[in-house]
Amino acid sequence: MNNRFKFRIWDKRNKSFFINEETKNVYFDIWQWTIYMSTCLIYAIEDCIFQQYTGLTDSNDNPIYEGDILKIHYDVGGDVIGQVLYEADEGGYIFQWKRKGRNQDYNNLNCDLAFESVIVGNIFEHSELLK
């Protein structure tokens, strides 16, 4: 049985993602608020940002995670670049491409939208794509 909860971890100190081998054996100590890895690295929770896998893949079969930046082609309006966010009020993940004050343009992220998308980056390493 596959683990349906998958995460990637952004290391704030080194400004990089932990590679998959490092995250295979991650243990959490909720009493100490630390993360232990099989490589014996110990991180404080506040030094890491966890991003959950949405369960969807893009048109190239790459897994889509919270914080990914997607490019989607719409027949009306052309290419749109936006970010994958978890929005509790919408009941799940959304693809948001504009946010100005209280106004925002977004679609719920579903398998049809994901299939039409391409991952072009992530919020930590490619935030300039959202400007």
C-alpha positions in Angstrom: 0.0 0.0 0.0 1.4 3.4 -0.9 1.6 6.2 1.6 -1.0 8.7 0.5 0.6 11.5 2.5 3.7 12.8 0.9 5.6 15.9 1.7 8.6 17.8 0.5 10.6 19.9 3.0 12.1 23.3 2.4 15.2 24.0 4.5 15.1 27.7 5.5 18.7 27.7 6.7 20.3 26.3 3.5 17.5 27.6 1.2 17.0 24.3 -0.6 14.8 21.3 -0.5 15.8 18.2 1.2 16.5 15.5 -1.4 14.2 12.5 -1.5 16.7 10.2 0.0 16.9 12.4 3.1 13.1 12.6 3.6 12.5 8.8 3.3 13.2 8.3 7.0 12.0 11.5 8.7 10.9 11.2 12.3 9.2 13.9 14.3 9.6 14.5 18.0 6.5 16.6 18.9 7.7 17.1 22.4 11.0 18.7 21.3 9.6 20.2 18.1 12.5 18.7 16.1 13.0 16.6 13.0 15.3 13.6 13.0 16.5 12.2 9.7 18.1 8.9 8.9 21.3 10.9 8.1 21.3 12.0 11.7 20.6 15.6 10.8 18.4 17.3 13.4 16.3 20.3 12.5 14.0 22.5 14.5 10.5 22.6 13.1 10.7 26.4 12.6 13.7 25.9 10.2 11.5 23.9 7.8 8.5 24.4 5.6 6.4 21.4 4.8 4.6 21.2 1.5 2.1 18.5 0.9 1.6 16.5 -2.3 -1.8 17.3 -3.9 -2.2 13.8 -5.3 -2.2 15.2 -8.8 0.5 15.3 -11.6 1.1 17.8 -14.4 1.1 17.0 -18.1 4.6 15.7 -17.8 3.6 13.3 -15.0 5.5 15.4 -12.3 3.9 15.4 -8.9 2.3 18.7 -8.0 3.0 20.0 -4.5 1.6 23.0 -2.5 3.7 26.0 -3.5 4.4 24.9 -7.0 4.1 27.4 -9.8 2.1 26.2 -12.8 1.6 27.4 -16.3 -1.8 26.6 -17.8 -3.0 27.4 -21.3 -6.6 28.6 -21.6 -8.3 28.9 -25.0 -9.6 32.3 -24.0 -6.8 34.5 -22.5 -3.7 32.4 -23.4 -1.1 31.2 -20.9 -1.6 31.9 -17.2 1.0 31.4 -14.5 -0.1 31.0 -10.9 0.6 29.2 -7.6 -0.9 26.1 -6.0 -2.3 26.9 -2.5 -4.3 25.1 0.1 -7.5 27.0 0.7 -9.6 25.6 3.6 -12.6 27.7 2.6 -12.6 26.0 -0.8 -12.1 22.6 0.6 -8.8 21.8 -0.9 -6.1 23.0 -3.3 -6.6 25.9 -5.7 -4.6 27.4 -8.6 -4.4 31.1 -8.0 -3.0 33.5 -10.6 -4.0 36.9 -9.3 -4.4 38.5 -5.9 -4.9 42.2 -5.4 -6.4 43.0 -2.0 -9.6 41.1 -1.5 -9.9 40.3 -5.2 -8.4 37.0 -6.5 -8.7 34.9 -9.5 -8.4 31.2 -9.0 -9.8 27.8 -9.9 -10.1 24.7 -7.8 -7.2 22.4 -8.6 -8.7 19.2 -10.1 -7.4 16.4 -12.3 -8.5 18.2 -15.6 -6.7 21.4 -14.7 -3.6 19.5 -13.5 -3.5 17.5 -16.7 -3.4 20.8 -18.7 -0.7 22.3 -16.5 3.1 22.3 -16.5 5.2 22.9 -13.4 7.5 25.9 -14.1 8.9 26.4 -10.6 8.1 26.7 -7.0 7.5 29.6 -4.6 10.9 29.5 -3.0 13.2 29.3 -5.9 11.1 31.0 -8.7 8.9 33.5 -7.0 9.7 36.1 -9.7 7.5 34.1 -12.1 4.4 35.4 -10.1 5.1 39.1 -10.7 
